Amino acid sequence: MAALRYAGLDDTDSEDELPPGWEQRTTKDGWVYYANHAEEKTQWEHPKTGKRKRIAGELPYGWEQETDENGQVFFVDHINKRTTYLDPRLAFTVDDNPTKPTTRQRYDGSTTAMEILQGRDLSGKVVVVTGANSGIGFETAKSFALHGAHVILACRNMTRANEAVSRILGEWHKAKVEAMTLDLALLRSVQHFAQAFKAKNVSLHVLVCNAAVFGLPWTLTKDGLETTFQVNHLGHFYLVQLLQDVLCRSAPARVVVVSSESHRFTDINDSSGKLDFSRLSPSKNDYWAMLAYNRSKLCNILFSNELHRRLSPRGVTSNAVHPGNMMYSALHRGWWVYTLLFTLARPFTKSMGTHESRQGKF
């Protein structure tokens, strides 16, 4: 069991557990066979179930198959820096004669991005994640980077962004990850980011609009707009417009807009049902932080839906996602009351890694 635990395969059920003295092995072409050390024989059928099994899929990303000096195959996990003679795919074997599939859903609320991306090689894909130096954005960027994508962390604070890059490289030194300056509260900064990105002459396969603020006191940006509205919505809207041609050239491509269920608890129309622009960037007297956040999230969804309608015929899809009810993150840092509420709720909230399954399925 120690060897199984080292390879991450110790979570087995009683039906597939081998009798004492038996060992599970694999052939180079992916078939599973069983060795009986007591009788010094091998067989294709599982000694308890009688089933034949084969390996499902390719090696997980970061794993490599090699052969030692004795001609025995072993496996190297470059991400976690470990070596084992057990094929990591043994945890994902399938029956040679599979039964009728069940209706059980493949992913649920506890699934992580790393689990969803299991076995996927994103080499050659270029991903931009806004607000990626911490929280949701960091976990998103890390998950993509550890699966081979070229990931750009688009952040306002470059010191923290570079620290985030170092943390990812600490997990896998071959990760292709970098940081670029993007301040969504300054439209000129958005423009400069788009120009700098285009100067790289690379594709853009995934754009994750994640950065957001919450619970801020009323302030205006240098562009003269209420801060929550500009950072959460308008800055991303402008960014997508500037990078739209790159997305279309890179098709199939995807835009992911991180919204919230709180969009349901607001309205941006006036009493006659027409859009009230004064509600998007309200004056100080009409401002309430929670309402401003909810309205920005509603704008996110309306924008994502319309973007999908316009660009999906050109191979660019857009999806708005809800990260999870009361998920604990650093988003509450704008006011001590919100910090207290989020701290009290923390034992009942989703973790960052669990959240990231919402964005990781590409």
Buried (B, 14 or more C-beta within 10 A) or exposed (E): EEEBEEBBBEEBEEEBEBEEEBEBBBEEEBBBBBBBEEEEEEEEBBEBEEBBBBBEEEBBBBBEEEEEEEEEBBBBBEBEEEEBEBBBBBBBBEEEEEEEEEEEEEEEEEBBBBBBBBBBBBEEBBBBBBBBBBBBBBBBBBBBBBBBBBBBBBBBBBEBBBBBBEBBBEBBEEBBBBBBBBBBBBBEBBEBBBEEBBEBEEBBBBBBBBBBBBBBEBEBBEBEBBBBBBBBBBBBBBBBEBBBEBBBEBBEBBBBBBBBEBBEBBEBEEEEEEEBEEBBBBEEEEBEBBBBBBBBBBBBBBBBBEBBEEBEEEBBBBBBBBBBEBBBBBBBBBBEEBBEBBEEBEEEBBBBBBBBBBBBEB
